[in-house]
Amino acid sequence: MKKSAINPMPQFFDRYINLVEDMDIIEAFDKYTPGKVYTDIDKLTALKDLAYAQGKWTVKDILQHVIDNERIMAYRAMRFSRNDKTTLPGYDEELLAANTIANQRSIEDLMQEFGQVRQSTISLFKSMDHQMILRSGFAYKSDISALALGFVIIGHPLHHMRVIQERYFPLLLA
């Protein structure tokens, strides 16, 4: 099922969905794997525990956030695809980020976890038929389909990689 089948486009989440090409969801998962999005491991590792401003996350915090977000969005997609109409709450990303050990881990370890989580997500989406992937539910102030959540999962790391390229990689030149 392609991105263009998302109807309606959910507000707020569209910022991530629109970063992904209009292609089949499984093909998009294959094209935008964690290793293909976060390709410059040497630069990510060189950043160590730097943040571009006081109170901002490190690259390790960002990777952990992306992993956590994927788990949450996949859970929502699973619930909605199985026709669960329970309204699901949002989550406090700052609270989650403050309660990890991301900065004690290596970039390689975080990337390995990211890859494992992504494989689980792909298996989940492969378990959905046409009807299931179009089912929707209500999460974080938005009516959103399992299909849209899949494209959020793909686009969210793209968004954060852009932030890393724009705000963190310049720190290596200083």
Residue pairs with C-beta under 8 A, 6 or more apart in sequence:
1 24
1 25
1 130
1 133
1 134
1 147
2 22
2 23
2 24
2 25
3 17
3 20
3 21
3 22
3 23
3 25
3 28
3 147
3 151
4 22
5 134
5 147
6 17
6 145
6 147
6 148
6 151
8 143
9 17
9 148
10 17
10 142
10 143
10 144
10 148
11 142
12 140
12 141
12 142
13 142
13 144
13 148
13 149
13 152
15 155
15 159
16 151
16 152
16 154
16 155
16 156
16 158
16 159
17 148
17 151
17 152
17 155
18 155
19 155
19 158
19 159
20 28
20 32
20 151
20 154
20 155
20 158
21 28
21 31
23 31
25 125
25 133
25 147
25 150
25 151
26 122
26 125
26 126
28 150
28 151
28 154
29 118
29 121
29 122
29 125
29 150
29 154
32 154
32 157
32 158
33 115
33 118
34 111
34 114
34 115
34 118
34 157
35 111
35 115
37 157
37 158
37 161
38 44
38 63
38 111
38 114
38 157
38 161
40 169
41 107
41 108
41 111
43 169
43 172
44 59
44 63
44 107
44 164
45 106
45 107
45 108
46 172
47 58
47 59
47 168
47 169
47 171
47 172
48 58
49 58
49 60
49 103
50 58
50 59
50 168
50 171
51 57
51 58
52 167
52 168
52 170
52 171
57 65
57 97
58 102
58 103
59 107
59 164
59 168
60 102
60 103
60 105
60 107
60 110
61 97
61 100
61 102
61 103
62 160
62 163
62 164
63 102
63 107
63 110
63 111
63 114
64 97
64 100
64 102
64 105
64 110
65 93
65 96
65 97
65 160
66 114
66 156
66 157
66 160
67 110
67 113
67 114
67 117
68 93
68 96
68 100
69 93
69 153
69 156
70 114
70 117
70 118
70 121
70 153
70 156
70 157
71 117
72 91
73 149
73 152
73 153
73 156
74 117
74 120
74 121
74 124
74 149
74 153
76 88
76 137
76 139
76 144
76 149
77 124
77 125
77 146
77 149
77 150
77 153
78 124
78 146
79 86
79 88
79 137
80 135
80 136
80 137
80 139
80 144
80 145
80 146
80 149
81 128
81 132
81 133
81 135
81 146
82 132
82 135
83 135
84 137
85 137
85 138
86 137
87 137
87 138
87 139
88 137
88 138
88 139
88 140
89 139
89 140
90 139
90 140
90 141
91 140
102 110
121 150
121 153
125 133
125 146
125 150
128 146
132 146
133 145
133 146
133 147
133 150
134 145
134 146
134 147
135 145
135 146
136 143
136 144
136 145
136 146
136 148
137 143
137 144
138 144
144 152
